[in-house]
Amino acid sequence: RGNSSCLNIFVCNYSGSMYSIAISVASCLRANTRVDVAWLIDSQNIELADRTEAIAITPGGGRMGDLVSGALDAQLVDVASRHSATGRFVRLRISPVDALIAGVASGGEFGCVIAPASTLPAELWSLLVAREPVCLVANLENDSVTDFVLYTESSIDQADSVAQALFERGKSDSEIVNNKIISVFWPVPKIVIVGTGPNAQALRESAALLGWQTVITSDAGSAQGVIAGVSALDSIVIMIHDLDIAGAALSAALSSNAGYIGALGSKRMQETRAEWLAYRGITDLTRIHGPAGINIGAKTPAEIAISILAQALSVVKLG
């Protein structure tokens, strides 16, 4: 991929979304760097698994995120290179060969909105960074966007009935109605797993069944970077034995907005981590669930994963 200083951040192991590119887009806007944003609206011949998929493109082809496993990226970079001053609705095709290369089920036609980020409502990016649900309405004249209107949970009652109904479904989706494109984005919970091995793999696979995004890392720097961006919807699970990495990750987790923090390990390991944190002035560990998971007598990686997710769900929902 092309490089851009605005997009030089840790890349997680899930496709880009409006939420995951928000920090990068906001950084580019602050630096007065042009950045175009594109997201999916509809498709033919293929089901869209993630309605929040999006890509940010800077001059020269630097990009963060992707659409349809990257199969549309090159075409969107070409569209962005024409430097239109307004947003546009475009239809792009993926050939069966390109679909095979990208690992998607089949070729087909896709409708996308692509627009300079500077033409979108300025408050959109802070709302996305905060993982808030939003409704974005693009008013069209032919295939050009004349303006965007943004609605939130507190203002959605001011939108028309179609936008309100779409928003109230509580999931990401888009509709084209007359001369309007209505895009609703709802955040998906994320789980950050610090550590590797069978338990981490089982937790990743089980979280995927819930539709959660997952990030797995065993590097202290990367873990701290990812953890810094989590919200109250998200969970952090420490599975690594290395004391310095686990301690640094727990320190970052306690400073974050994470809804759930879990730490695997024996009682002795929990005590050692507590000592590591106390030596650095961190003594309030009430947010840490350790050992992580509901006590169901779990022994296999799959059972451990289920016990952790059940606990995370109960803590986040009750919180």
Secondary structure, DSSP 8 states (H G I E B T S, - for coil): -B--GGG-S---SS--BTTTTHHHHHHHHHTT---EEEEEEEEESS--S-TTBEEEE-TTSBEEE-SGGGTTHHHHHHHHTT--SSEEEEEEEE-HHHHHHHT-S--EEEEEEEEEGGGS-THHHHHHHTT--EEEEEEEETTEEEEEEEE-TTTGGGS-HHHHHHHTT-S-EEEEETTEEEEEE----EEEEES-SHHHHHHHHHHHHTT-EEEEE--HHHHHHHHTT--TT-EEEE----HHHHHHHHHHHHTS--SEEEE-S-HHHHHHHHHHHHHTT----TTEESS-S--S---SHHHHHHHHHHHHHHHHHH-
